Amino acid sequence: MIFMRFRQADADNDQRRLVLPSSARPWFVCILYETNCMEDVKDIQYVRKSDGKMVAFSEKKLRHSLTRSGATDVTADGIIASLRNKLYPGITTREIYDQAFGMLKDLMRPAAARYHLKRAILELGPSGFPFEQFIGELFRRQGFAVETNQFLTGLCVKHEVDVLAVAGSGKNFIECKYHQAGIKCDVKVALYVHARFQDIARAAGNRQAEKLTGWLITNTRFSFDALQYGDCAGLRLMSWDYPAGNGLKDIIDREQLYPVTCLTTMSHYEKSRLLHANLVLCSDVLGRPEVLEMASVPAGKIAKVLEEIETLCNKHKHADIN
């Protein structure tokens, strides 16, 4: 067994890569903070997250991710058992995900599509425009009248608003921030977005300003300071899993608003063709083989794609994400 001792502050800010000789890979690595005891460290495997931090691998979390995506208990247990022998010290969470996704895709494609959801949102980038279109569709499907990329005049300057969602007399000004995996939306972004919203609200006057709501939506997560500022300033925030029970992942699954990028039966090029045609949601393609032909999907594969979409969007064929 190899032991590595770090101070807590070092662990929180660690940006170093763990480099081990190949002979050490079958061994377990235990990272012990100075404040921790050495109890229950046997057989703990540590993995590297996308932000570089080392965390203990949790079979419980992986099983939960698999089953909430629609995998059966038997399927989830089989995947985890297969992965146990492939783990090594410092393996990345991306590598674990890729292996689990590959096995799930072979066994249960609709469940694999839902397991792929977070990555699918990332695949809407990097230009950010498809993500803005996707957020617009989320609000539109919930009953809002939606316009995207609108220029509005503030008290001081003009502002481009990514998504304008209107319901009754209430108007929602939504700023969409796309980030790569591991990058949080920090307080500087929240300050900037709120300042722009305040300029628009001041131009509207006191009576109309009461009917306006500013939003900041990101595909990743917010920093603690950003969450604190949003709560204090009255700026509505939404991320992958915030607010609890009503984040992006919850709304997507509850309303069956899956992006076409989550499909496992289509190539990256075919998906990009759909996005280029402003077809962002799987439901936009449901029952429309001519759309898939436009996206250069081979004739022999169209039926499989439509079957995956139909199963994915059928609320009665899988459990909700909790």
Secondary structure, DSSP 8 states (H G I E B T S, - for coil): -EEEEE-HHHHHT--------GGGTTS-EEEEETT--STT-TT--EEE-TTS-EEE--HHHHHHHHHHTT--HHHHHHHHHHHHTT--TT-BHHHHHHHHHHHHHHH-HHHHHHHTHHHHHHTT-SSSHHHHHHHHHHHHTTT-EEEEEEEEE-SSSEEEEEEEEEETTEEEEEEEE---TT--B-HHHHHHHHHHHHHHHHHH-HHHHTTEEEEEEESS-B-HHHHHHHHHHT-EEE-SS-STTSSHHHHHHHHT--BGGG-SSS-HHHHHHHHHTT--BHHHHTT-HHHHHHTT--HHHHHHHHHHHHHHT-GGGS----
